[in-house]
Amino acid sequence: MAVNVKLIPVESSTASHVGYDESTREMTVVYHGGNTYQYFGISKAEYDSLFVEGISVGKQLKTIIKGKTYNKL
């Protein structure tokens, strides 16, 4: 399955790239090692919280995706 969102590189030991589709509220995460997941029901505010200076991307991802429906791509 192809990723249809623009992926942005992130500085994290957990993930290498993230992307977001505001119209569908879907966030795509490419993890180090190559696994890619699509998470559903992610708000724009949740996605934007990944880019707050001083906050660990990995820890924030864990908080955001907890309990969310996902699909491995």
Backbone hydrogen bonds, N-H to C=O, Kabsch-Sander energy under -0.5 kcal/mol:
donor,donor_aa,acceptor,acceptor_aa,energy
4,N,2,A,-0.5
8,I,18,V,-3.6
10,V,16,S,-2.0
12,S,10,V,-1.0
16,S,30,V,-3.2
17,H,30,V,-1.5
18,V,8,I,-2.2
19,G,28,T,-2.2
21,D,26,E,-2.5
22,E,20,Y,-0.6
24,T,21,D,-0.6
25,R,21,D,-1.5
26,E,21,D,-1.5
27,M,39,Y,-2.5
28,T,19,G,-2.4
29,V,37,Y,-2.9
30,V,17,H,-2.8
31,Y,29,V,-0.6
31,Y,35,N,-3.2
32,H,14,T,-1.7
34,G,31,Y,-2.3
37,Y,29,V,-2.5
38,Q,71,N,-2.7
39,Y,27,M,-3.4
40,F,69,T,-2.7
41,G,25,R,-0.8
42,I,25,R,-2.5
43,S,41,G,-0.5
47,Y,43,S,-2.3
48,D,44,K,-3.1
49,S,45,A,-1.4
50,L,47,Y,-1.8
51,F,48,D,-1.9
52,V,49,S,-1.0
55,I,52,V,-1.8
60,Q,56,S,-2.4
61,L,57,V,-2.9
62,K,58,G,-2.1
63,T,59,K,-1.8
64,I,60,Q,-2.7
65,I,61,L,-2.8
66,K,62,K,-0.9
68,K,65,I,-2.5
71,N,38,Q,-2.1
73,L,36,T,-2.8
73,L,71,N,-0.5
